[in-house]
Amino acid sequence: MGRFSGTIAAFFLLWLCSASFAYAEDLDLINRPVNTSGLTGLLYTTSPFTMPARSVEIGLTGINENSLTPNYSLTEYAILIAYGIDEHSEMAVRPVYWYRNMSSVEKSRGVGDTQLSYKRQIIPQPENSRLPAVAVLSTLIIPTADRTAAMNSVQHWGASVGLSVGSEINWAEHVVGVYGDAEMTVQDLSDTTVRDRFYTMNAGVVFPISKFRNLQMFVEYSEIRSKDVVTVEGANYHGTTYGLRLVSQKFNMSFGTQFLHRNQEGYSNSNRIAGLVSYTF
């Protein structure tokens, strides 16, 4: 638990240091696109900010992971459909398809479980203030997976609840976003053989690297711990992601590489490559 608590402390230290810079009266990151979960954020981190009311964003994401121990290649494809309910809330649905290649011999593929997510911003970021925005997160995991191919993450049901915090600040004529989220996930509590409870944490920063701010770089830290049941989504790990995204008012294209340090016996370190394309209507 020490590394998890230390990571949270480091994130808030980063936020406090960032808050010492002047806040912009007209904060403008050009676009706040969805992440791989379907809610607005970076690649894995969910921000406390939401989509414009009554807007729809549709995206496609692909994540490929390669591991030496055990020896496998795992690719995840997901459709992301997000909707801005009002100025302070949004929802998203995320159906997924998996392709798994074990030792270049055993191959399997199939539909995965579907996630239905909701975000409600409960504290907006005040103008010219050090206080961050805060949002409540919740997700329902619906068992739609192909169990014959072992593409399921739950047997009967799953749910998660958590918080997202973050600030967008003006630093040297640029807008910098600093975000973090933490969630607790429970699944199959009524079944003693597969029930599980684990914790997920993400923290990241995004900043423009081009004159017109449309090309941005982001760095993220992610961690999953206390996960006892190993599913198609993997096991305990902590990892760092480096990525770029190209945005306009409507379009987003993000790409990142994540380096995973496995905290599970029988699993070696691995890496993931993730890409995401989305468009807002």
N, C-alpha and C positions, 0 to 999 in steps of 0.2 A: 504493500500500500504506500510505501515511502516514495517510490518513483512517481506514482500517480499524484500524490499530494504535492510533491515537488514541482511537477509539471504545471499544476494549477497555480501554484504560487509564482512560478516563473512567468506565466501568462499575465497575471495581474500586475506583476512588476513591470512587464513590458507595456501594459496599458497605462499604468501610472506615469511612466517615463514619457510615453507618447502624449499624454494629456497635458504635459507642460508646454507643448507647442500651442500656438494660437489656433483657434477653431475658425473654420471658414464659415462665412455667413451663407454662402451658396455652395453647399457641398455637392460635388459632382464627380461621381465615378463613371459617368456616362451610362452605365447599365449595371444592374445587380442581377446577374443571371442565376439560374438554378444550378445546384451541384449534383453529384451522382445519386443523391437520395431523392431528388426532385424538388427540394425546398431551396430557396435562395441562399447563396453562400459562395464558397470557393470551390475546390474540387471535392473535398471530403467534409470540410468544416461548414456548419450551418450558421449563418449570421442572424442577428435579432431583427433585421430589417425585412420588409415584405414587398411583394410585387404591387404595382399600381392596381387600384380597384378595378374589377371587371376585366382585367387583362388575362390572356391565356398564353402560356409558353409551352411549346412542344419541343422535346429534345431527344436525342439518341446518344447513348453512352456505351463505350466498350472498355473493359478492363481485362488485361491479360496478366496472369501470374505464372512464373516459372520457378520450380523448386527442385533441388537436388535430392533432399531427404525429407519425406519420401519423394521419389522421382515422378513428377507430374507436371503437366501444363494445364491451366484452368483459365477459360475465357468466359466472361460474363457480358451479355448484351442486354440492355434495358431500354425501354421506352419511358420517357418522362413526360407527364402531362400535369402541368401546374396551373392553378387558377387563383387570381387575386380576389378574395371574397369582398373585402373592403379595404380601407386605408391601413388597417392594422392586423389583418389576418389573411392567410392563404392556405391552400390545401394542395396535395399532390397525390397522384397514383403512379405506381411503379411496377409494371409487369416485367418479368425477367426471363431470359433464356440462357442456359448453361451448356458449355461444351468442355468435356474433360478428357484428357489424354494421359493415361497412366503408363509410364515406362515405354512409350511408343508402341505398345501392344494392345492394351485394353482401352477402348474408346467408348465414351457414352455421351449422350446429349439429352436435353429435355427441358421442359418448362419448369421454372422455379416458383417459389412462393411470391405472392403479390403484397406490396406494402401500400398502405393508405396513410398518409401523413398529414398533420395539421400544425400550423404555427400561429400563435397569437402574441402580438407584441403588447406587453402590459405596461412597459415604461418606455416612451419614446426618448431619443437623445435630445436634451434641451439645447437650444442654440447657445453658443459661447459658454459651454459648461463642460466640466470634467466628468460628469456623470455619464455612464454608458447607457445605451438602450438595452432592454431586457425583454426576452420573449420566452413563452412556454412552448415546449415541443411535445408532441405525442404521435405515436405510430401504432397502427394495428397491422399485424402480420397475418394475412389470410392464407390458409393452406391450399394452394392451387398447384403445387408441384407434382412432378412425375416421381412418385416414390419408388417405382420399379427401378428407375435409373439412379436413385438416391440423390435427387436434386433438391430435396426439401431441407429447409432450415428449421422447421417446426413439424410436429406430428399433428397437433390439434389446433393450436392457436399460439399467438405471441403478441406482446405489446411492450412499448417502451414509453417512458416519460422523462422529461428533462428540461433544462434551461439553456438558453443561448444569451450571451452578453457580448457587447462590442461597441466600438466607437469608430467614427470616420472623422479624421482630423486634417487640417491644412498644415503641411510641413514643407517649407521651402518651395512655395508655389505649386505644390502637388497635394493631392488628396490621398491619404493613406488609410486603409481600412484594417482594423485590428479586431479579430473576432475569436470567440471560443464557445464551445458547447460541451455539455456533459449529460449523459443519459443513463438510466438504469433500464435494462431489458429483462423481462420475465417471460417464460414460455412453458407451456404444458405442465402447469403446476399440479394438475389433477392426476398426472401420470408419473409415478415415482421412478420409473425406469429412464425417462427422458427429460424430466423437468430440469430447468436451469435458470440461473439468475446471474447476470454479468453486467459490467459497466463499460461504457464507451466514452472516450474523451477526445476532442479535437481542438486545436488552436492554430490560428494562422494569421498571416499578414499579407496584404496585397498593396502594390504601389505601381504607378505608371513608370515606364522606361522610355516613352517616346514623347515627342513634343506635343502631340495632340491628345495624349493620355489614352489612346485607344489600344495600345500595346502595353500589357501589364504583366508584372511578374508576381508570383506568390510563393510563399514557403509555409508549409503546414507540418504540425506534429500530431500524430494519431496514436491512440492506445486502446486496446481491449484487454481487460483483465477479469479474473475470477470466472472465466468461461470453462465449464466442466465438460459439456457435450460438444464434441467436434462434429461440425456439419460441413456442408459444401461451402459455406462461407468462411471456414477456417477455424483457427484456434487463437489463443492469446498471443498478442504481439504488441510491439511499439515500433513506430516507423516515422520517417521524415519524407516529405514530398516536396519536390521542386518543380515548378511549372510556369507556363506562360499562357496568357489568354488574349485573344483579339476580340474586341467588342465594338459595337456601334449601338445606336439607340434601340435596335431591334434584334441584332444578331450577336451571337456569342460562339466562339470556338476556343476551347480550353484543352491543354495537353500537359501531362505531368508524369514524372517518374517517382515511384515510392520505393524506398529501401526499408525492408521489413526485418526486424530482429525478433525472432520467434522465442516465446517464453513457454514453450510446450515441449515436453519430452518426446523425442523421436522426430522432431521437426528442425530442420536447419534454416538459416536465414535465407530469404528470398527477395525477389523484387517484383514490382508491378508497373505496368505501363497503362495509363488511362487517357482516354480522349472523350471529349463531349462537344456536341454541336447542338445549339438550340436557337429557336426563333420565337419572338414575342408578337402576338397578334392583338 
